[in-house]
Amino acid sequence: MAIDALRELLALTLVSSLIISLVLLVRRPARHAFGASVTYRIWLLVPIPLVAMLLPGAPGASSEFVTYVQMDPVYSLVQRSLSVPLDASASSINWYAWLLGAWGLGAAICLAYFLGQQRAYVRGLGKLSENHGTLRAESAAGCPALLGVLRPRVVLPEDFESRYTAQEQGLVLAHENVHLARRDTLWNALVVLLRCVFWFNPLVHVAASAMRADQELACDATVIDRHPTSRRAYADAMLKTELADTALPVGCHWRSSHTFKERLEMLKTRLPSPARRALGSGLFAIASVVVGFAAWAAEPAPATAPPSTAHPMQIQMVMGQGDSLAHMGRGMLRFGADVQIQTFANVVSSGPNGAQILEGDVRIEVTPPTGARHLVRVTKTPQGETHEEELAQPPALTLKAQKVTVTPAAEGGVTIEFENGAIERR
């Protein structure tokens, strides 16, 4: 289980790092060509393939192979020697479990850090009071802001009416309402979650900062597009706003030091035309479909269960993909006769129902009894067509995999499930 989780985490890290690098590379040219709003949406290219990779793979992508071996009824017991480690010292410490535990500890520390930042920001606002549909804060630092994830609220400073002119007040509220309509606080919460999961990847933290900057620029661009003659008043409102004393991980506050210069520069530039923004949105939609489908299609198809049979003396083998026994993939071996099985593994642990979980460089040698009468290999295509081929005496097999689960069957025999493995004839 630990090695599976680490393998999945590594794959997600590599994919997210690749997409983040591409987005960081194109965000400035995209902003110049298509506008800040399109650039902000480009960041969706990061979570889309991650979600796609967690979905089951495409079914029917390849052929399925089922192999039956009928045995003489005299063979009714399974003789096996299980759990022979290649290195006794290696099996004493499950390094995969320790690595998974270290990742979990780092994620918990990262989450506690962001929760601390959030609480410090809220405490810095002082007492919050209701005022005409908004919240008023005792402190002016960090306000105006949008707080909350599921039910976000606009927070304004107590001196909102005296600090800003009527025009500036309308622009400030328009800015926060754009954040509210786009549910930006929810997206910021997702960013915090990804930073906790991938706390060890510096690219994720760089991307979070860049995404928040693009978020504010996109909001500014929307407000200016709706109020094209209010650029000067908009800049004056930003200059009158005090910087926040602490960061706001989940929320949107009006002014931050690292985006202030970029936001003022954008107010001086002309926004892209609606046609160019529409073109950018179309290109983003195409890229989203391509990236998401590519990540989903790369996932292996779910393992197919072997067909049921009433004959108790048989060997069944199911391979998820490929056209020969020697193929890397996942599958299952079932033995219901006197078959000799010898296993080797780096790490051995106990599982449910008396199962043994072998991890690392696992090797299993299978020797069928000499009394086996014949072997029939059934090939199933994705379209459901079958083809049977009778072979001679079942061959001795060697299974090499990264993870194998060996489970004794209630009626006698044993089931072997494997991942990232290959079956070879000896």
HELIX and SHEET records of a PDB file:
HELIX    1   1 ALA A    2  PHE A   34  1                                  33    
HELIX    2   2 ALA A   36  ILE A   42  1                                   7    
HELIX    3   3 TRP A   43  LEU A   45  5                                   3    
HELIX    4   4 PRO A   47  LEU A   54  1                                   8    
HELIX    5   5 ALA A   88  SER A   92  1                                   5    
HELIX    6   6 TRP A   95  GLY A  124  1                                  30    
HELIX    7   7 PHE A  160  ARG A  163  1                                   4    
HELIX    8   8 ALA A  166  ARG A  182  1                                  17    
HELIX    9   9 ASP A  184  VAL A  197  1                                  14    
HELIX   10  10 PRO A  202  ARG A  226  1                                  25    
HELIX   11  11 ARG A  231  LYS A  240  1                                  10    
HELIX   12  12 SER A  257  LYS A  268  1                                  12    
HELIX   13  13 PRO A  274  ALA A  297  1                                  24    
HELIX   14  14 PRO A  352  GLY A  354  5                                   3    
SHEET    1   A10 ARG A  80  PRO A  85  0                                        
SHEET    2   A10 GLN A 340  ALA A 345  1                                        
SHEET    3   A10 GLN A 356  THR A 367 -1                                        
SHEET    4   A10 LEU A 397  PRO A 408 -1                                        
SHEET    5   A10 VAL A 414  ARG A 425 -1                                        
SHEET    6   A10 GLY A 329  PHE A 335 -1                                        
SHEET    7   A10 GLN A 314  MET A 319 -1                                        
SHEET    8   A10 GLU A  64  GLN A  70 -1                                        
SHEET    9   A10 HIS A 374  LYS A 380 -1                                        
SHEET   10   A10 THR A 386  LEU A 391 -1                                        
SHEET    1   B 4 ARG A  80  PRO A  85  0                                        
SHEET    2   B 4 GLN A 340  ALA A 345  1                                        
SHEET    3   B 4 GLN A 356  THR A 367 -1                                        
SHEET    4   B 4 VAL A 347  SER A 350 -1                                        
SHEET    1   C 5 LEU A 128  ASN A 131  0                                        
SHEET    2   C 5 THR A 134  ALA A 137 -1                                        
SHEET    3   C 5 ARG A 153  PRO A 157  1                                        
SHEET    4   C 5 ALA A 145  LEU A 147 -1                                        
SHEET    5   C 5 GLY A 251  HIS A 253 -1                                        
END                                                                             
